[in-house]
């Protein structure tokens, strides 16, 4: 039994006929969608807060310079009782 293969020209005719009709059908059948992004008011507030944090300096130079000057002069002192209270309250908050 002999099976004849299609010639390249016959295959091109078949595929071109199918491909010519597909784009028109696909374009008309395909609904048009577009991506959209909607932020809630909470999301907008978060973006505003992040922008404000990014604009703020990482180091409060006025406070740091004041403490550096006190250390340099030997006038800086730490209230031991206050420090211990804060340390203890932070420890209690952990556990």
Backbone as CSV, one residue per row, in Angstrom:
resi,resn,N_x,N_y,N_z,CA_x,CA_y,CA_z,C_x,C_y,C_z
1,UNK,0.844,-1.174,0.000,0.000,0.000,0.000,0.887,1.233,0.000
2,UNK,0.562,2.180,-0.804,1.380,3.380,-0.946,0.595,4.588,-0.445
3,UNK,1.271,5.385,0.437,0.666,6.618,0.940,1.467,7.771,0.391
4,UNK,0.816,8.618,-0.384,1.495,9.767,-0.973,1.512,10.912,0.030
5,UNK,2.658,11.522,0.202,2.782,12.679,1.089,2.360,13.927,0.343
6,UNK,1.868,14.862,1.117,1.518,16.144,0.512,2.784,16.856,0.079
7,UNK,2.687,17.572,-0.966,3.828,18.388,-1.369,3.849,19.640,-0.511
8,UNK,4.956,20.304,-0.482,5.092,21.502,0.343,4.088,22.567,-0.063
9,UNK,3.790,22.679,-1.339,2.855,23.683,-1.821,1.444,23.386,-1.316
10,UNK,1.064,22.113,-1.298,-0.270,21.757,-0.824,-0.409,22.065,0.675
11,UNK,0.650,21.797,1.435,0.620,22.072,2.868,0.519,23.569,3.111
12,UNK,1.257,24.353,2.352,1.199,25.810,2.507,-0.188,26.348,2.184
13,UNK,-0.832,25.782,1.156,-2.180,26.237,0.811,-3.149,25.952,1.954
14,UNK,-3.038,24.768,2.541,-3.938,24.410,3.635,-3.724,25.293,4.862
15,UNK,-2.468,25.486,5.243,-2.192,26.280,6.440,-2.481,27.756,6.218
16,UNK,-2.229,28.262,5.030,-2.499,29.683,4.788,-3.993,29.954,4.778
17,UNK,-4.786,29.022,4.298,-6.237,29.198,4.296,-6.768,29.204,5.722
18,UNK,-6.253,28.321,6.571,-6.687,28.278,7.970,-6.226,29.515,8.730
19,UNK,-4.968,29.911,8.525,-4.413,31.064,9.248,-5.055,32.380,8.816
20,UNK,-5.489,32.467,7.581,-6.094,33.710,7.098,-7.447,33.946,7.764
21,UNK,-8.177,32.871,8.036,-9.498,33.054,8.633,-9.441,33.170,10.150
22,UNK,-8.422,32.669,10.795,-8.325,32.687,12.254,-8.181,34.074,12.881
23,UNK,-7.281,34.922,12.414,-7.126,36.211,13.096,-8.406,37.037,13.117
24,UNK,-9.183,36.982,12.058,-10.422,37.750,12.027,-11.422,37.204,13.035
25,UNK,-11.522,35.890,13.102,-12.451,35.280,14.050,-11.980,35.504,15.472
26,UNK,-10.695,35.331,15.709,-10.160,35.471,17.062,-10.286,36.910,17.554
27,UNK,-10.052,37.858,16.679,-10.128,39.261,17.082,-11.557,39.658,17.422
28,UNK,-12.504,39.151,16.662,-13.888,39.536,16.929,-14.457,38.785,18.128
29,UNK,-13.984,37.570,18.392,-14.510,36.770,19.493,-13.853,37.105,20.826
30,UNK,-12.696,37.688,20.792,-11.937,37.967,22.009,-12.441,39.249,22.680
31,UNK,-12.912,39.164,23.920,-13.328,40.395,24.609,-12.110,41.241,24.970
32,UNK,-12.304,42.529,25.003,-11.178,43.407,25.315,-11.109,43.631,26.832
33,UNK,-9.982,43.280,27.423,-9.734,43.475,28.841,-8.525,44.373,29.011
34,UNK,-8.513,45.106,30.093,-7.328,45.894,30.410,-7.053,45.753,31.898
35,UNK,-5.793,45.735,32.249,-5.397,45.627,33.649,-5.601,46.965,34.338
36,UNK,-6.065,46.892,35.576,-6.279,48.107,36.346,-5.747,47.887,37.751
37,UNK,-5.303,48.946,38.347,-4.822,48.915,39.725,-5.612,49.934,40.525
38,UNK,-6.232,49.458,41.602,-6.991,50.354,42.466,-6.486,50.178,43.890
39,UNK,-6.068,51.270,44.501,-5.586,51.236,45.875,-6.689,51.700,46.814
40,UNK,-6.814,51.003,47.918,-7.784,51.426,48.922,-7.245,52.665,49.634
41,UNK,-8.079,53.280,50.431,-7.623,54.460,51.168,-6.540,54.069,52.173
42,UNK,-6.635,52.863,52.734,-5.577,52.396,53.653,-4.261,52.216,52.899
43,UNK,-4.334,51.696,51.686,-3.130,51.526,50.873,-2.499,52.864,50.528
44,UNK,-3.329,53.852,50.240,-2.818,55.196,49.941,-2.167,55.817,51.178
45,UNK,-2.790,55.583,52.344,-2.211,56.090,53.591,-0.854,55.454,53.867
46,UNK,-0.748,54.166,53.592,0.533,53.464,53.797,1.584,54.024,52.861
47,UNK,1.223,54.275,51.612,2.183,54.857,50.667,2.641,56.233,51.127
48,UNK,1.716,57.037,51.636,2.063,58.373,52.128,3.004,58.269,53.323
49,UNK,2.721,57.329,54.238,3.573,57.147,55.411,4.968,56.669,55.008
50,UNK,5.039,55.750,54.058,6.345,55.264,53.595,7.154,56.390,52.963
51,UNK,6.490,57.234,52.197,7.190,58.355,51.572,7.722,59.312,52.624
52,UNK,6.943,59.551,53.686,7.392,60.444,54.756,8.577,59.840,55.502
53,UNK,8.535,58.537,55.742,9.652,57.868,56.432,10.911,57.916,55.578
54,UNK,10.760,57.708,54.268,11.924,57.745,53.380,12.555,59.134,53.314
55,UNK,11.756,60.176,53.502,12.289,61.541,53.466,12.973,61.924,54.772
56,UNK,12.583,61.285,55.868,13.145,61.630,57.179,14.578,61.106,57.276
57,UNK,15.447,61.855,57.960,16.835,61.383,58.117,16.899,60.174,59.043
58,UNK,17.886,59.311,58.813,18.054,58.115,59.626,18.587,58.439,61.015
59,UNK,19.345,59.507,61.126,19.977,59.876,62.394,19.514,61.273,62.788
60,UNK,19.096,61.404,64.024,18.714,62.723,64.535,19.993,63.430,64.987
61,UNK,20.617,64.147,64.087,21.927,64.741,64.324,21.913,65.739,65.484
62,UNK,20.817,66.446,65.689,20.771,67.407,66.788,20.894,66.697,68.136
63,UNK,20.200,65.582,68.289,20.269,64.826,69.540,21.631,64.148,69.705
64,UNK,22.126,63.568,68.629,23.417,62.868,68.678,24.542,63.848,68.988
65,UNK,24.536,65.003,68.338,25.594,65.980,68.580,25.570,66.489,70.019
66,UNK,24.375,66.664,70.575,24.252,67.106,71.961,24.858,66.078,72.920
67,UNK,24.547,64.810,72.701,25.087,63.751,73.574,26.596,63.613,73.392
68,UNK,27.067,63.708,72.139,28.513,63.637,71.898,29.245,64.745,72.653
69,UNK,28.666,65.928,72.618,29.287,67.072,73.305,29.317,66.843,74.815
70,UNK,28.232,66.312,75.377,28.187,66.025,76.815,29.220,64.961,77.192
71,UNK,29.375,63.949,76.355,30.372,62.897,76.624,31.779,63.488,76.570
72,UNK,32.015,64.332,75.567,33.326,64.952,75.415,33.658,65.831,76.625
73,UNK,32.664,66.554,77.139,32.879,67.438,78.295,32.884,66.690,79.621
74,UNK,32.432,65.420,79.601,32.354,64.654,80.842,31.116,64.960,81.662
75,UNK,30.116,65.583,81.046,28.906,65.953,81.782,27.734,65.011,81.500
76,UNK,27.939,64.019,80.675,26.846,63.083,80.338,26.675,62.080,81.468
77,UNK,25.444,61.943,81.925,25.185,60.964,82.974,23.897,60.219,82.652
78,UNK,23.858,58.977,83.105,22.692,58.133,82.873,22.012,57.901,84.204
79,UNK,20.697,58.083,84.228,19.921,57.796,85.421,19.765,56.272,85.504
80,UNK,20.491,55.661,86.438,20.547,54.207,86.544,19.171,53.622,86.860
81,UNK,18.430,54.248,87.733,17.105,53.745,88.085,16.150,53.769,86.887
82,UNK,16.177,54.845,86.139,15.334,54.968,84.959,15.717,53.923,83.914
83,UNK,17.018,53.742,83.720,17.513,52.753,82.760,17.069,51.350,83.171
84,UNK,17.193,51.029,84.463,16.803,49.708,84.952,15.300,49.489,84.794
85,UNK,14.496,50.493,85.052,13.041,50.374,84.893,12.664,50.100,83.433
86,UNK,13.282,50.834,82.528,12.996,50.634,81.108,13.455,49.260,80.638
87,UNK,14.618,48.839,81.109,15.141,47.525,80.744,14.209,46.426,81.246
88,UNK,13.745,46.554,82.479,12.864,45.560,83.075,11.502,45.523,82.358
89,UNK,10.955,46.674,82.020,9.645,46.694,81.333,9.768,46.093,79.933
90,UNK,10.885,46.334,79.264,11.095,45.714,77.942,11.248,44.199,78.067
91,UNK,11.892,43.755,79.124,12.066,42.324,79.361,10.708,41.665,79.615
92,UNK,9.846,42.328,80.382,8.517,41.787,80.671,7.655,41.733,79.403
93,UNK,7.840,42.679,78.522,7.057,42.706,77.287,7.419,41.538,76.374
94,UNK,8.639,41.033,76.483,9.060,39.903,75.647,8.394,38.595,76.075
95,UNK,8.184,38.430,77.353,7.709,37.113,77.800,6.438,37.192,78.462
